[in-house]
Amino acid sequence: MALTGRAALLAALGSLPVGIWEPSWTGILAVNAPLAMACACDFALAAPVRRLGLTRSGDTSVRLGDTADVTLTITNPSRRPLRARLRDAWPPSTWQPGTEGAASRHRLTVPAGERRRVTTRLRPTRRGDRQADRVTIRSYGPLGLFSRQGTHKAPWTVRVLPPFTSRKHLPSKLARLRELDGRTSVLTRGEGTEFDSLREYVPGDDTRSIDWRATARQSAVAVRTWRPERDRHILLVLDTGRTSAGRVGDAPRLDASMDAALLLAALASRAGDRVDLLAYDRKIRALVQGRTAGDVLPSLVNAMATLEPELVETNARGLTATALRTSPRRSLIVLLTTLDAAPIEEGLLPVLSQLTQRHTVLLASVADPHITEMAKARGNVDAVYEAAAAAQAQSERHRTAEQLRRHGVTVVDATPDDLAPALADAYLALKAAGRL
């Protein structure tokens, strides 16, 4: 059987006379000369790296937790075949821990004048834009003794979007919305609702709903039924200040707030309401306005993808002024912020009346489920102290929530898993009550 590569070279060197291996200059030269010649030939036959052409294609966006495939096309314009190892470098947050080595390294052979493709599968662990780093290629000769190495820039960006895990609640909320929307006949009261239909009066109906003109044209008393008004304006306000950076479980509070905002936006757009987004701490971090019902959710997801908590105290006066400029007409303003006593009492409460005088205000906050677990702890001294601290923290949140309710604010305080459906239920309750 014929030997090739390193095996053939070693066999050839092993067949030299024993005397050649004597420690003399003549022997050394006799051994090294064939080896040097083989290495030089191997190096000369390795395809050049700098002349290679690299282009990318594939996914440009992916939801957090899903995979994205980015394809790298390598073109070999030289007259020598390319035998190479390739490393496609991306930021560490692009990979699941421990998988970067296997996912980013490839072996490939590209005949002279041809092209080949390799696909790198990404699985990001954080939101935001992930940009490709350099591509390092090591080109080997036919014997694999020497290689040429070089790097290329092949720019590509993959935007990692919020996962929107709460979309599983959307079908049940839409069923409730259809009931409120008149597909199942209901009677709602309140100023600002739209006329739906006429029906016969039954004892207990509000006499203000009697349609006297319709009654005069028929033998029975007719009353008007109402449905929640469409084309209402909703402004989602994400607080991106320092309190949104606090981690609850494996993610910051901001991520849970964004997930709840996405569910509410999907529900409200199906209801015919207009939804805008404002992300603010000391300046505007994101602003989405004037999108159609079909475009609002993709626009919100894209705007939220790059948002990160800022380690600064939120300027409540600036936030209020910006919200009022963004919503000049009566709207539902949904504040996704903290219920901690200090930021509310020192920041929001002094300027809250500016919002509540003109708008309906709903505040949603992420509660820490660990506090609830601590409050139930018993059995030893440390557990009792933990339970006392948790009870005090819960008492402060309840007191802050009551202060907000006294100012006419609807408050939703729930854990990350429950915040999105709870916020959607609060929106539907306001709609059913005719408060939008």
C-alpha positions as CSV (number, residue, x, y, z in Angstrom):
1,M,0.0,0.0,0.0
2,A,1.4,3.4,-0.9
3,L,2.2,5.8,1.9
4,T,1.4,9.5,1.6
5,G,1.9,12.6,3.7
6,R,3.8,12.5,6.9
7,A,3.9,8.7,6.9
8,A,5.7,8.7,3.5
9,L,8.2,11.3,4.7
10,L,9.0,9.4,7.9
11,A,9.4,6.1,6.0
12,A,11.8,7.7,3.5
13,L,13.9,9.2,6.4
14,G,13.9,5.8,8.2
15,S,15.3,4.1,5.1
16,L,18.5,6.1,5.2
17,P,21.8,4.3,6.1
18,V,22.5,4.0,9.8
19,G,25.8,5.9,9.4
20,I,24.0,9.0,8.4
21,W,22.6,9.2,11.9
22,E,26.1,9.7,13.4
23,P,26.4,13.0,15.2
24,S,28.4,14.8,12.6
25,W,27.7,17.8,10.5
26,T,27.6,15.6,7.4
27,G,25.0,13.3,9.0
28,I,22.9,16.2,10.3
29,L,22.9,17.8,6.8
30,A,22.1,14.5,5.2
31,V,19.0,14.1,7.4
32,N,17.9,17.7,7.5
33,A,18.2,18.4,3.8
34,P,15.4,16.0,2.8
35,L,13.3,17.2,5.7
36,A,13.9,20.9,4.8
37,M,13.1,20.1,1.2
38,A,9.9,18.4,2.1
39,C,8.9,21.3,4.4
40,A,9.7,23.9,1.8
41,C,7.6,22.0,-0.8
42,D,4.8,21.6,1.6
43,F,4.8,25.3,2.4
44,A,4.9,26.2,-1.3
45,L,2.0,23.9,-2.1
46,A,-0.3,25.4,0.6
47,A,-2.9,27.7,-0.9
48,P,-2.4,31.4,-0.1
49,V,-4.8,32.7,2.5
50,R,-4.8,36.4,1.7
51,R,-6.2,35.9,-1.8
52,L,-9.3,34.0,-0.5
53,G,-12.7,35.7,-1.0
54,L,-15.2,35.5,1.9
55,T,-18.9,36.5,1.8
56,R,-21.7,35.9,4.3
57,S,-25.4,35.1,4.1
58,G,-28.0,33.8,6.4
59,D,-30.1,34.9,9.4
60,T,-30.1,38.6,10.4
61,S,-32.3,38.2,13.5
62,V,-33.3,35.6,16.0
63,R,-35.4,35.4,19.1
64,L,-33.4,34.9,22.3
65,G,-33.2,31.1,23.0
66,D,-33.5,30.1,19.3
67,T,-30.7,29.3,16.9
68,A,-29.5,31.3,13.9
69,D,-27.5,30.0,10.9
70,V,-24.9,32.2,9.3
71,T,-23.2,30.8,6.1
72,L,-19.7,31.7,5.1
73,T,-18.8,31.3,1.5
74,I,-15.0,30.8,0.8
75,T,-13.8,31.3,-2.7
76,N,-10.3,30.0,-3.7
77,P,-9.0,32.0,-6.7
78,S,-5.5,30.4,-6.7
79,R,-4.2,27.4,-8.7
80,R,-3.7,25.3,-5.5
81,P,-6.3,23.4,-3.6
82,L,-7.1,24.8,-0.2
83,R,-6.9,22.4,2.7
84,A,-7.7,24.4,5.8
85,R,-9.0,24.8,9.3
86,L,-11.2,27.8,9.9
87,R,-12.4,29.6,13.0
88,D,-15.4,31.9,12.7
89,A,-15.2,34.2,15.7
90,W,-18.2,35.8,17.4
91,P,-18.7,37.4,20.8
92,P,-18.9,35.0,23.8
93,S,-22.6,35.8,24.4
94,T,-23.3,34.3,20.9
95,W,-22.8,30.7,22.2
96,Q,-24.2,28.5,24.9
97,P,-21.4,28.0,27.5
98,G,-19.0,25.3,26.5
99,T,-20.1,25.1,22.8
100,E,-18.0,27.8,21.1
101,G,-15.1,25.5,20.1
102,A,-17.3,23.0,18.3
103,A,-19.6,25.5,16.7
104,S,-17.0,28.1,15.5
105,R,-14.3,25.7,14.0
106,H,-14.6,24.0,10.6
107,R,-12.5,21.9,8.3
108,L,-12.8,22.4,4.6
109,T,-11.2,21.6,1.3
110,V,-11.7,24.0,-1.7
111,P,-10.4,23.0,-5.1
112,A,-8.6,25.6,-7.2
113,G,-11.0,28.1,-8.7
114,E,-14.0,26.9,-6.8
115,R,-16.0,27.8,-3.7
116,R,-17.4,26.1,-0.6
117,R,-19.8,27.0,2.1
118,V,-19.6,26.4,5.9
119,T,-22.4,27.2,8.3
120,T,-21.9,28.5,11.8
121,R,-24.9,27.9,14.1
122,L,-25.4,30.6,16.8
123,R,-27.4,30.3,19.9
124,P,-27.2,33.7,21.7
125,T,-27.6,34.1,25.4
126,R,-28.3,37.8,25.5
127,R,-30.4,40.3,23.6
128,G,-28.9,42.9,21.3
129,D,-26.8,43.1,18.2
130,R,-24.1,40.5,17.8
131,Q,-21.4,41.3,15.3
132,A,-19.1,38.8,13.6
133,D,-15.4,39.1,14.5
134,R,-12.5,38.0,12.3
135,V,-12.3,34.8,10.4
136,T,-9.0,33.0,10.9
137,I,-7.9,30.5,8.3
138,R,-4.9,28.1,8.5
139,S,-4.0,26.6,5.1
140,Y,-2.0,23.4,5.1
141,G,0.2,21.8,2.4
142,P,-0.4,18.2,1.2
143,L,1.9,16.8,3.8
144,G,0.5,18.8,6.7
145,L,4.0,19.9,7.9
146,F,3.7,23.6,7.3
147,S,0.8,26.0,7.0
148,R,0.0,29.5,6.1
149,Q,-2.3,31.5,8.4
150,G,-4.2,34.7,8.0
151,T,-7.4,36.6,9.0
152,H,-10.2,38.1,7.1
153,K,-13.0,40.5,8.0
154,A,-16.4,39.3,7.0
155,P,-18.9,41.7,8.6
156,W,-22.3,40.4,9.6
157,T,-24.8,41.4,12.4
158,V,-27.4,39.2,14.0
159,R,-30.0,41.1,16.1
160,V,-31.1,39.0,19.1
161,L,-34.8,39.9,19.8
162,P,-36.8,39.5,23.1
163,P,-38.2,35.9,23.4
164,F,-41.8,37.0,23.9
165,T,-42.6,34.0,26.1
166,S,-45.9,35.4,27.2
167,R,-47.4,35.0,23.7
168,K,-48.8,31.7,25.0
169,H,-51.4,33.7,26.9
170,L,-52.6,35.6,23.8
171,P,-55.4,33.2,22.7
172,S,-57.2,33.3,26.0
173,K,-56.9,37.1,26.2
174,L,-58.2,37.4,22.7
175,A,-61.2,35.3,23.6
176,R,-62.0,37.7,26.4
177,L,-61.5,40.6,24.1
178,R,-64.0,39.2,21.5
179,E,-66.5,38.9,24.3
180,L,-66.0,42.6,25.2
181,D,-66.0,43.6,21.6
182,G,-69.6,42.6,21.1
183,R,-69.3,39.2,19.5
184,T,-70.8,37.9,22.7
185,S,-73.4,40.4,23.6
186,V,-72.5,42.3,26.8
187,L,-73.6,45.6,28.3
188,T,-70.8,48.0,29.4
189,R,-71.2,51.4,31.0
190,G,-69.1,54.4,31.0
191,E,-68.3,57.5,29.0
192,G,-66.4,57.1,25.8
193,T,-67.8,53.8,24.7
194,E,-69.2,53.1,21.2
195,F,-72.9,52.3,20.4
196,D,-73.3,48.6,19.5
197,S,-77.0,47.7,19.1
198,L,-80.5,48.0,20.5
199,R,-82.4,45.5,22.6
200,E,-85.5,45.3,24.7
201,Y,-85.4,46.8,28.2
202,V,-85.2,44.4,31.1
203,P,-85.6,45.4,34.8
204,G,-82.3,46.5,36.3
205,D,-81.0,48.3,33.1
206,D,-79.7,51.8,33.5
207,T,-82.5,54.1,32.5
208,R,-80.0,56.5,31.0
209,S,-79.4,53.8,28.3
210,I,-83.1,54.0,27.1
211,D,-83.3,55.1,23.4
212,W,-86.6,57.1,23.5
213,R,-86.7,57.6,19.7
214,A,-86.4,53.9,19.1
215,T,-89.0,53.2,21.8
216,A,-91.5,55.6,20.1
217,R,-91.2,53.6,16.9
218,Q,-92.0,50.2,18.5
219,S,-94.2,48.8,21.2
220,A,-91.4,47.9,23.6
221,V,-88.9,50.0,25.5
222,A,-85.5,49.9,23.7
223,V,-82.1,50.4,25.4
224,R,-78.8,51.0,23.8
225,T,-75.9,48.5,24.4
226,W,-72.3,49.6,24.2
227,R,-69.0,48.1,23.3
228,P,-65.5,49.3,24.2
229,E,-64.4,52.1,22.0
230,R,-61.8,51.4,19.3
231,D,-58.9,53.6,18.2
232,R,-57.9,54.5,21.7
233,H,-54.3,55.5,22.3
234,I,-52.0,53.4,24.6
235,L,-48.5,54.6,25.5
236,L,-46.2,51.9,27.0
237,V,-43.5,53.5,29.1
238,L,-40.5,51.4,30.0
239,D,-38.4,52.6,32.9
240,T,-34.8,51.7,31.9
241,G,-33.1,53.3,35.0
242,R,-31.1,51.5,37.7
243,T,-34.1,49.7,39.3
244,S,-34.7,47.9,36.0
245,A,-31.3,46.3,36.3
246,G,-32.2,44.3,39.4
247,R,-32.2,40.6,38.6
248,V,-35.2,38.5,39.4
249,G,-34.3,34.9,38.8
250,D,-32.0,34.7,35.8
251,A,-33.0,37.9,34.1
252,P,-33.2,41.6,34.9
253,R,-36.5,43.2,35.7
254,L,-36.4,45.0,32.4
255,D,-36.8,41.8,30.5
256,A,-40.0,40.8,32.4
257,S,-41.4,44.3,31.8
258,M,-40.7,44.1,28.0
259,D,-42.4,40.7,27.8
260,A,-45.5,42.1,29.5
261,A,-45.5,45.1,27.3
262,L,-45.3,42.9,24.2
263,L,-48.4,40.9,25.2
264,L,-50.4,44.0,26.0
265,A,-49.3,45.5,22.6
266,A,-50.4,42.4,20.7
267,L,-53.7,42.4,22.5
268,A,-54.4,46.1,22.2
269,S,-53.5,46.2,18.5
270,R,-56.1,43.4,17.9
271,A,-58.6,45.5,19.7
272,G,-58.1,48.3,17.3
273,D,-56.2,50.5,19.7
274,R,-53.0,52.5,18.7
275,V,-49.9,51.5,20.6
276,D,-46.7,53.6,21.1
277,L,-43.6,52.8,23.1
278,L,-41.3,55.1,25.1
279,A,-38.2,53.8,26.9
280,Y,-36.7,56.4,29.2
281,D,-34.4,57.0,32.2
282,R,-32.6,60.3,31.8
283,K,-33.1,60.5,28.1
284,I,-35.1,58.7,25.4
285,R,-33.7,55.2,24.8
286,A,-36.4,54.1,22.3
287,L,-39.5,55.7,20.8
288,V,-41.9,53.9,18.5
289,Q,-44.9,55.9,17.2
290,G,-47.5,55.8,14.5
291,R,-47.2,52.2,13.5
292,T,-50.1,50.3,11.9
293,A,-51.7,47.3,13.7
294,G,-49.8,44.8,11.6
295,D,-46.5,46.6,12.0
296,V,-46.6,47.6,15.7
297,L,-45.4,44.3,17.2
298,P,-42.4,43.8,14.9
299,S,-41.5,47.5,15.5
300,L,-41.7,47.1,19.3
301,V,-39.7,43.9,19.3
302,N,-37.0,45.4,17.1
303,A,-36.8,48.6,19.3
304,M,-36.6,46.5,22.5
305,A,-33.8,44.2,21.3
306,T,-31.0,46.7,22.0
307,L,-32.4,48.1,25.3
308,E,-30.3,47.6,28.4
309,P,-30.7,48.9,31.9
310,E,-28.8,52.1,32.7
311,L,-27.2,52.4,36.1
312,V,-28.6,55.9,36.7
313,E,-31.6,57.2,38.7
314,T,-34.6,57.8,36.4
315,N,-35.6,61.4,36.0
316,A,-39.3,61.2,36.9
317,R,-40.0,64.8,35.8
318,G,-38.3,64.3,32.4
319,L,-40.2,61.0,32.0
320,T,-43.5,62.7,32.7
321,A,-42.9,65.6,30.4
322,T,-41.8,63.3,27.6
323,A,-44.9,61.1,28.1
324,L,-47.2,64.2,27.9
325,R,-45.5,65.4,24.7
326,T,-45.9,61.9,23.2
327,S,-49.5,61.7,24.2
328,P,-51.2,65.1,23.8
329,R,-54.7,63.6,23.7
330,R,-56.4,61.4,26.4
331,S,-54.6,58.0,26.5
332,L,-53.9,55.0,28.6
333,I,-50.3,55.4,29.9
334,V,-48.8,52.1,31.1
335,L,-45.8,52.7,33.4
336,L,-43.6,49.6,33.7
337,T,-41.4,50.6,36.6
338,T,-40.6,49.8,40.2
339,L,-42.8,49.8,43.3
340,D,-39.8,50.5,45.6
341,A,-40.8,53.2,48.1
342,A,-38.0,55.7,47.5
343,P,-38.2,56.1,43.7
344,I,-42.0,56.3,43.9
345,E,-42.3,58.7,46.8
346,E,-39.4,61.0,45.8
347,G,-39.7,60.8,42.1
348,L,-43.1,59.8,40.7
349,L,-45.6,61.0,43.3
350,P,-44.8,64.7,43.1
351,V,-45.4,64.8,39.3
352,L,-48.1,62.0,39.1
353,S,-51.0,64.5,39.1
354,Q,-49.8,65.9,35.7
355,L,-50.4,62.4,34.2
356,T,-53.6,61.5,36.0
357,Q,-55.4,64.8,35.2
358,R,-55.3,64.1,31.5
359,H,-54.8,60.4,31.2
360,T,-55.7,57.0,32.6
361,V,-52.5,55.6,34.3
362,L,-51.7,52.0,34.9
363,L,-48.5,51.0,36.7
364,A,-47.0,47.5,36.4
365,S,-44.1,46.3,38.6
366,V,-42.1,43.1,38.8
367,A,-42.3,41.4,42.2
368,D,-39.5,39.1,43.4
369,P,-40.9,35.6,44.1
370,H,-38.0,35.0,46.5
371,I,-39.4,37.5,48.9
372,T,-42.6,35.5,49.1
373,E,-40.6,32.3,49.8
374,M,-38.6,34.2,52.5
375,A,-41.8,35.3,54.2
376,K,-42.9,31.7,54.6
377,A,-39.6,30.6,56.1
378,R,-39.6,29.1,59.7
379,G,-37.7,26.6,61.7
380,N,-34.6,28.5,63.0
381,V,-33.5,31.9,64.0
382,D,-32.0,32.8,60.6
383,A,-35.3,31.8,58.9
384,V,-37.3,33.9,61.3
385,Y,-35.1,37.0,60.6
386,E,-35.5,36.4,56.8
387,A,-39.3,36.1,57.2
388,A,-39.4,39.4,59.1
389,A,-37.3,41.2,56.5
390,A,-39.5,39.8,53.7
391,A,-42.7,40.8,55.6
392,Q,-41.3,44.4,56.0
393,A,-40.5,44.6,52.3
394,Q,-44.0,43.3,51.3
395,S,-45.6,45.8,53.7
396,E,-43.6,48.7,52.1
397,R,-44.7,47.6,48.6
398,H,-48.4,47.4,49.6
399,R,-48.2,50.8,51.2
400,T,-46.6,52.3,48.1
401,A,-49.3,50.7,45.9
402,E,-52.1,52.1,48.1
403,Q,-50.6,55.6,47.7
404,L,-50.7,55.2,44.0
405,R,-54.3,53.9,44.0
406,R,-55.4,56.9,46.0
407,H,-54.1,59.1,43.1
408,G,-56.3,57.1,40.7
409,V,-53.6,54.8,39.4
410,T,-54.4,51.1,38.7
411,V,-51.5,49.0,40.1
412,V,-50.4,45.6,38.9
413,D,-47.7,43.9,41.1
414,A,-46.8,40.4,40.0
415,T,-43.9,38.0,39.6
416,P,-42.2,37.7,36.2
417,D,-44.2,34.7,35.2
418,D,-47.5,36.3,36.1
419,L,-46.9,40.0,35.2
420,A,-47.8,39.7,31.5
421,P,-51.2,38.0,31.9
422,A,-52.0,40.2,34.9
423,L,-51.3,43.4,32.9
424,A,-53.4,42.1,30.1
425,D,-56.3,41.4,32.5
426,A,-56.0,44.9,33.9
427,Y,-56.3,46.4,30.4
428,L,-59.4,44.3,29.7
429,A,-60.9,45.3,33.0
430,L,-60.4,49.0,32.1
431,K,-61.9,48.4,28.7
432,A,-64.9,46.6,30.1
433,A,-65.5,49.4,32.6
434,G,-65.4,52.0,29.8
435,R,-62.4,53.8,31.4
436,L,-60.4,54.0,28.2
